[in-house]
Amino acid sequence: MRFRGLPTTKWGRIAVGVAFVVLIGVCAGVAMVARNMLLHDDRFVIQSSSSIEIEGNSHLTRAQLLSIFGGDVERNIFNVSLAERRTELERLPWVERATVMRLLPNRMRVSIMERTPVAFVRQGNHIGLVDANGVLLDMPADAAVNTHYSFPVVTGILADEPLSVRAARMKIYSRFTSELDGSGEKISQELSEVDLSNPEDVKALIPDHSSEVLVHFGEENFLDRYRKYEAHLTEWRTQYPKLSSVDMRYERQAVLETGPVAPVSSPAAAAPSPVDAGAAKAPAAAAVHPVAHAPAKAGKPKAAAHHVAAKSGAASKAKATGTTKRSDVAVWAHPKSGTKRAVTPSAATHPQYHPPQVVHP
């Protein structure tokens, strides 16, 4: 196949080839000269930090963001790597996404999308913030905008855990608060603290007048359980003025505890094992059964469990409620497996022991 216009002789083709090579060399030389001029022309030098425009930041200060570009002032704008600066910006915890561009001849523009905190997070004595993806954020000290936050403190989110674990727990938190706020009442803003350490039992501290109540919500039906708790709180407070904990995970009963409220992230705040209060609702005096703390974890029961409560001088109550009294141990049946376990009375006789009460909401 012949190309029209090309020489047909040997020397003609050689001449065309030489001319082509010369042309390429001239173009490369011109490009090098132009590049050299651009890299050394004072018109393309970033004169000061004021030549760097920053937008989109409200929690991070301009000074914090300019620290990324500290070495770029008085540098030629074409010597600044946009990809490297974007990567460095996105390493900042508060920065979710960043864009960096050149504005010729000597200016740069930086656009920031910051993360949105959804809760405070408590780790020991340190209080920070956390977003919906489990990214931990420091409290902004010198933010450009004084933002007012209104959400609970979350525990059970640890800095040394993988981000995937924190993200999974924050997903539970998001489902929990979304369900509570689904009616438009913003119930989640009334919560003081939410414990996410056990994915199968979301616990929350809810303020009540001058005290707080630790409520076990389990892993589902959050709004329904909150409604039941809210509907019966006044009644429970009347019967038990020192009410400290309510376990709402069980379909036909609630487990109440009195005494000081343990921190939601401590082992002492684990849910007591449920016991049966009878199939039919009994009078108030007969619907409450003292039981000893169970050593095993209470799962997610669907059926009521039978128990035997050991308490000296409780013969009349045992007769009224259908319980059987023994003097040495308290026997209870696991609500799911039915396996009976014996609990020594030492727990019940401890000076700070507060026996849980089982009631029918």
Summary of the structure (lengths in Angstrom):
residues: 361
radius of gyration: 34.5
end to end distance: 94.0
largest distance: 124.2
contacts: 1015
relative contact order: 0.07
helix: 32%
strand: 22%
